[in-house]
Amino acid sequence: MARWAVVVLTAYLMVILAFGGWTFWTVWTAEAPEGGASVVTEDAPAGDAANPTPPPDVTWDPPWGASRPLSGEGRLALLVLLIGGLGGTLAAGQSLASYRGEGKLTRSWFLHYWMAPYLGAGSAFILYAVVRAGFLAGTGVQFDGGAAPWGLVAVSALAGLFYDKTLLKLREVFVALFSPRDTRGGKLEDPAPTELTITTTALRPAAVGRAYTARLEAKGGRPPYSWSVEPKLPPGLSLDPLTGVLSGTPRTASAAQDYVFTVRDMARATATATVTFEVR
């Protein structure tokens, strides 16, 4: 990728990180207006025990405008969005630095890095909604009238930082919660999953200094799949764990060697295949 594109990407991520961090801090430190906070009283009816008091309303002083009221629920949702976006920005920055340093950065990743902050924010917010609804076993946020929970904000940061893994987990939650299956009369039943296998049995050789791309294929099991390989691929090449695409530009020649590729499906079933690969 051209140097100017890397500079633009880096500047964009730094601006998002600085502006998002500043905004997050102003929301986090927003203070409740005098007499406007929600509180728990000793005279509250016994039935209110099942409905915890929400966080207090606050007056937020955004960096770019006048003060405005913000409900406790709105404040928490905004914190989750902001910290998720910051996590996505950090993930994009780390990936950009790593691939640039290894000489494997390609122009096709430009859009991914551009969208990473928003993907992180969206993933964190959806996970927040799932946690609030108690869809994940052992979860369910309770409020006692205090400030935004540290734990939920921390989980949201991780959701943004690893937004690709978050989306896979949310898919599992949807499948487990709704068990989607068409059982209407006259319809064919979903076939039972077949045995997970890797169908790729050979890879064409790569050439030093030339871009290389090859996709490993699998069938059966319960997609989506995740991929790994042992031993480590020759310098300049990498395997995408989500797509099974082997790509990059080899930097040195490598004699023909056996590599063990492993695929894992959503049900944690695995399959392996030994494939010979070389760089000429």
Secondary structure as the mmCIF struct_conf table of DSSP 4:
data_model
#
loop_
_struct_conf.conf_type_id
_struct_conf.id
_struct_conf.beg_label_comp_id
_struct_conf.beg_label_asym_id
_struct_conf.beg_label_seq_id
_struct_conf.end_label_comp_id
_struct_conf.end_label_asym_id
_struct_conf.end_label_seq_id
HELX_RH_AL_P HELX_RH_AL_P1 ARG A 3 TRP A 28
TURN_TY1_P TURN_TY1_P1 THR A 29 THR A 29
STRN STRN1 GLU A 31 GLU A 31
HELX_LH_PP_P HELX_LH_PP_P1 ALA A 32 PRO A 33
TURN_TY1_P TURN_TY1_P2 GLU A 34 GLY A 36
BEND BEND1 ALA A 37 ALA A 37
TURN_TY1_P TURN_TY1_P3 GLU A 42 ASP A 43
HELX_RH_3T_P HELX_RH_3T_P1 ALA A 46 ALA A 50
BEND BEND2 ASN A 51 ASN A 51
HELX_LH_PP_P HELX_LH_PP_P2 PRO A 52 ASP A 57
STRN STRN2 VAL A 58 TRP A 60
TURN_TY1_P TURN_TY1_P4 PRO A 63 TRP A 64
BEND BEND3 GLY A 65 GLY A 65
STRN STRN3 ARG A 68 LEU A 70
HELX_RH_AL_P HELX_RH_AL_P2 GLY A 72 GLU A 102
TURN_TY1_P TURN_TY1_P5 GLY A 103 GLY A 103
HELX_RH_3T_P HELX_RH_3T_P2 ARG A 107 TRP A 109
HELX_RH_AL_P HELX_RH_AL_P3 PHE A 110 ALA A 133
TURN_TY1_P TURN_TY1_P6 GLY A 134 GLY A 134
BEND BEND4 LEU A 136 LEU A 136
TURN_TY1_P TURN_TY1_P7 ALA A 137 GLY A 138
BEND BEND5 GLY A 145 GLY A 145
BEND BEND6 ALA A 147 ALA A 147
HELX_RH_AL_P HELX_RH_AL_P4 TRP A 150 LEU A 161
TURN_TY1_P TURN_TY1_P8 PHE A 162 PHE A 162
HELX_RH_AL_P HELX_RH_AL_P5 TYR A 163 PHE A 178
TURN_TY1_P TURN_TY1_P9 GLY A 185 GLY A 186
BEND BEND7 LYS A 187 LYS A 187
HELX_LH_PP_P HELX_LH_PP_P3 LEU A 188 LEU A 196
STRN STRN4 THR A 197 ILE A 198
HELX_LH_PP_P HELX_LH_PP_P4 ARG A 204 PRO A 205
STRN STRN5 ALA A 206 ALA A 206
TURN_TY1_P TURN_TY1_P10 VAL A 208 GLY A 209
BEND BEND8 ARG A 210 ARG A 210
STRN STRN6 TYR A 212 ARG A 215
STRN STRN7 ALA A 218 LYS A 219
BEND BEND9 GLY A 220 PRO A 223
HELX_LH_PP_P HELX_LH_PP_P5 PRO A 224 TYR A 225
STRN STRN8 SER A 226 GLU A 230
BEND BEND10 PRO A 231 PRO A 231
HELX_LH_PP_P HELX_LH_PP_P6 LYS A 232 PRO A 234
TURN_TY1_P TURN_TY1_P11 PRO A 235 GLY A 236
STRN STRN9 LEU A 237 LEU A 239
TURN_TY1_P TURN_TY1_P12 PRO A 241 THR A 243
STRN STRN10 VAL A 245 GLY A 248
BEND BEND11 THR A 252 THR A 252
STRN STRN11 SER A 254 ARG A 264
TURN_TY1_P TURN_TY1_P13 MET A 266 ALA A 267
STRN STRN12 THR A 270 VAL A 279
#
